[in-house]
Amino acid sequence: MSKILTTESGAPVADNQNSASAGEYGPLLIQDQQLLEKLARFNRERIPERVVHARGSGAYGYFEVTDEVARYTRAGFLSEVGKRTEVFLRFSTVAGNLGASDAVRDPRGFAVKFYTEEGNYDLVGNNTPVFFIKDPIKFPDFIHSQKRDPYTGVQEADNVWDFWAHSPASTHQITWLFGDRGIPASYRHMNGYGSHTYQWVNADGDAYWVKYHFKTNQGIRCLDGAQAAETVGGDADSHQRDLHQAIERGVFPSWTLYVQLMPVAEAADYRFNPFDLTKVWPHIDYPLVKVGRLVLNRNPENVFAEVEQAAFSPNNFVPGTGPSPDKMLQGRLFAYADAQRYRLGVNHTQLPVNAPRATEAANYGRDGYMAANSAGRGKNYEPNSYDGPAQTGDVLATPVAVAGHTGTYTTPAHTKDDDFFQAGELYRLMSAGERTRLIDNIAGFLAQVSRDDVVEKNLAHFHAADEEYGARLAAAVAKLRAGDES
């Protein structure tokens, strides 16, 4: 026997095909509970989309430790070889709206939620190891420049390049974005990075700065501009479809996790500022250390409930992990959780996709919209004499020494700290073909800018990174602009 259709209060529905009316041809009745409830819910079905990373896909899986790293961190989910932890991974584009196409030139979000026995650990990164800016106070400005213009309603090259003209630190990430890896062929065929610098601390209290690298086991595959345009024209949901169908047919995508580890004492004298999100740590200085394997093997049952309502925050740490003085990370520790409270409500952590799975949350947070866990008659203050949850006194990570006066400061300078050196190094690592495609990709976009001074400011950044880089780009832009004027 099939289930009986009911209203949200559980009452049986007699007719879900026809609205109640005053007579056969009369107006509809406000007393029709089923009609009013369905329309009211339909009007409220969509929560506000994310300001960034709106277009996303996700899947469940597991992370398995394959190499011993307990000497670097006391995190329980990394404590022994063979240990498995359930995960949820959300991929996304950054600038596009919820209905935007997948195969576009844009960084990709790579957010992993580890459902550990010590609480949920969120690692929120991208498919690039660097970013456009190094201070969170510029993030709203950056995103405004990338999003739809308030007057024209479309992304404007003038806005994008004007911001970059005033942000020389973007040169490194621009070189990544317009290179061959700027448009992944699918989410399965790209790497993921924690991007920021984080902290690990072991059982003896020894601390390390750490960077995360998820290397795809499917191999890197990317699209050029023409291939991407063809893909978008044929299937705007190409990445979502590819991920879902691969898992459905049992082809489970996987990534190998490596980390770079820097003893805390070495940070002050390192040639680059190790907490600058626009910089990488060259592998020759800090080689990759293998940790384990991440596998995705289960699709969500409901994309809205599990992908759209998945909430990640980089301040969700577990013992043995922690933040660093990375300014961008420090800003995100607040901004991500705050964004989820706005989108989903203060009780978003009670939603199944966000709630702990290998343990349970026990605190004194109460009430608010959609409170599902009221804790009944239990006391709602701490400390108390009624066996309520109590603090452990065990800090998650190691305290970081600070000194100096409060104030606003530019990023501290290290030996090789400028905005262009690593961008030039990346350019010089490229093959001849990769350089040509990079130049073509940037020139095609930069040539659309209407102001000569904005073009010249940007070209100066590429000249500073590498003279050949700047000269070739200047010539390519001049040729395109001359063709537009002829």
Secondary structure, DSSP 8 states (H G I E B T S, - for coil): -----B-TTS-B-S-SSS--BSSTTS-B-TT-HHHHHHHHHHHT------SSS-SEEEEEEEEEE-S--TTT---GGGSSTT-EEEEEEEEEESSS-TT--SSSSS-EEEEEEEEETTEEEEEEEESSS--S-S-GGGHHHHHHHHS--TTTSS--HHHHHHHHHT-GGGHHHHHHHTSGGGSBS-GGGS-EE--S-EEEE-TT--EEEEEEEEEESS---B--HHHHHHHHHH-TTHHHHHHHHHHHTT---EEEEEEEEEEGGGSTT-SS-TT-TT----TTTS--EEEEEEEEEE--S-HIIIIIS----TT---TTEE--S-HHHHHHHHHHHHHHHHHH-TTGGGSTTTS-SSS---S----STT-----TTS--SSS-SS---------SS------S-SS-------TT--SSHHHHHHHHHS-HHHHHHHHHHHHHHHTT-S-HHHHHHHHHHHHHH-HHHHHHHHHHHHHHHHHHH-
